[in-house]
Amino acid sequence: MKIFNPDHFLRHIAPAVLQTFAGSHCLGAHLSIDWTLPEPAIYKAVSDAVHALQARLAKDVTLTTVEKIQIEEDLFSWNEDLRRAHITGTAEGAREFALALANDSVALEKLRSMDPREQALWMLSEHGNLFRDIELHLAFRAKTHGRYWKVHQILPNLIPSIDDESLQTFKQEVAALYQKTGGGMGAHIEVSHRGADGSVQFTLYVEGPITAIAQFCEHDFRRIATRVALETALVYHPKSGVVETVVKGGAKNHAAVLTLFAKHLAKTELKPEAITPSRFKLSVLNDGLLAPKEDWSLQGIEKVRLRRAKFTPADQRTSAIQIEASPEANREDAICVAREKLKVAYSFDSEFEMDRATLMVYTRDQQSRREGHFSFDIYASGSTTIKNLSYRNQELAQCVMRGLGIVQSFNSAI
């Protein structure tokens, strides 16, 4: 379920995991739950207890202002933590939890008996700091290849300083970049380490310009003035010297954040070099066979077809031709349709260049034998739509890219 609903989310959590979460949460002191009830009754009891507390907050006149504020904050924390677990409780999140606890056999054994949503809630309860590091990691990964993401090459094997003085100076200097556009000086920074490769992520929240937010409070409409936090993040990979940044404000702000990172954290002066994505070799799709260089059946891939293709005539760069084939697995590919429809004097490969391709991947689950399919676009300029797929299908798409020889290794230059 993509839309978050607290009651719906809790129905997917085992009572033992839910009891652990409630017992460690600040709201737990306000909840009185009989954990010996049958499983369906437990979910209703928890939901009813939370809703009753919300109703009491609105109607109980005996509560002091301090008590109301505390209950309101605890309720917000309860719903926010469930939302965080909902977002992180995916197959990708489960993989990160397993990697993070690789040396803890007891914890790994617990994870194996839970589904990803239960794993996320249990990690939040029992390993809060580790959960936060993974949460930041996944949030950054979701922004890669987006409009605010850039990759640069700097010196490898640098050891960033993470002492309080260096971090304070770094975050204040980053906040100063946004003052020209109405930002404030408030800033917050979090440091998280990302696995065995030694990479480190710096996530900053900078006080943005004043914004008016319309909202309802106890059924009354009002507008409040606030400063929305602007999120900036930087990941340094010491083995390769690659730095990824997610920064709003264009290329100048990316370069400025990198320069401040080098000055205050890496303690050096350097000139970052932008890494441009390498072009993909779509010419390998021109034979229409799509024969892999590796055995795809082990991955559950039955077949791959060229569903669509966009061609640019070599002698007329201003126009392009879109070719589309049938989605049926046993029909001819787009390259066959193109060879029939496009007029060629000497050689198709030399007279037409493929600028974009849509690959359709047909799959079969090895256990359930259930068949399925998905598709993704590849651009000759070096970009794809693979990030829009589920985590499992992302892995399969990368396997297809390697198997066809479109790219040698489908990693973001890291």
C-alpha positions, 0 to 999 in steps of 0.5 A: 500500500503506497498511501500511508494509513496508521491503522492499516499499517499496524494490521501487518505487524505481528503482535510481538513486534507491535508490543516491543514498539509500543513498550519502547515508544514515548506514547506507550506510557499513555496506552493500556493494552491487553497483549493477551487478546487474540491477534485481531483484537489486539490491533483494534485495541491499539487503534482504539487506545490511540483514537481515545487519547486523541479525543481526550486531548480535544475534550478533557478540560482537566488536562493542563497546558503542559500535559496537552503539549506532551500528549500532542507531541507523543501522538505526533511522534507515534504517527511519524515513527509509523510513517517512517517504518512504512516508507522504509519497510520495503524489500530494499530496506530489508536488504539494508537491514540485513547488511547492517546486522551481518555480524549479529547472528541473533538479530539476523535470525529475528529478521528472517521471521519478519516481513519488511514492515515488521523489520522496519518497526523492530529496527526502529525500536531496537536499533534506532541509530542504525535505522536512522542511518539506513533511512538517510541512505535510502532517502539519498538513493531515491534522489539519485539521477534526479534534477538536484543530483550531481556526481564529481571526482575529487581526491580519494582516501580523504578522511573527513573530520567529523568533530563538532567544531568542523561540522558546525562551521560546515553547516553554517557556511552551507546555510549562508549560501541560501541567505541571498534567497531569503534563507535563515541561519538555522541549520542541522547536520547528521552524519551516517556511515554507509557500509563496508566501502567506507563511504560517509553521508552528510545530510543537512537541513537548512532554514529556508525562506519564510513560507505561509502554510494554510492549515486547520487546527481544531476545525478552525482555518488559519495560516501560519508563517514558517521556514521550511527546511531545505534538504542538502546531502553529500556522500563521499566515497573514499576508495574512488574519490567520487562525491555525490551531492543533492543540492538545490540552486543549480551547478554553482551551489553544488560546487560551493557545497563541495568547496566547503566540504573540502575546506572544513571537513576534508581540510584541503583545497581541491578543484572538483571535476564533474563526472558526465554519464557515459553514453550507452551503446544502443547499437548492440540492439540493432541485430534484434536478437537480444542474446545475453552474454550470461544465463538469465534463467537463473534470475527468473528472466524468460525473454527480453524484447525491444518494445520501442525505439527512436531513431535519428537519421545520420544525415538529418540530425533535426528529426527523429522517428519513433518505432513501436512494436506489439507488446505480445511476447511472441511478436517481432521486435521494434528493430524488425519493424524499423527495418521494414518501414524505414528506407535504407540505401546501403546500411541500416546501422550507418544510416540510422542511430538509435537514440532511445530504446524501451526494453520489455522484460518477461519474467517467471518466478522460480518458486510460484512459476507466476509470469510477469513483465515490466519495461524501462527506457534507455537513452543513448545519452547515458540515462534510464528510467530504471529508478522508477522500477521496484527494487527487484526489477531494478536488479533484473534491469541492471542484469539485462543491461550488462547481459546485452553489453549496453553497459559494462557495469551499471553502477553510478561511477562509484 
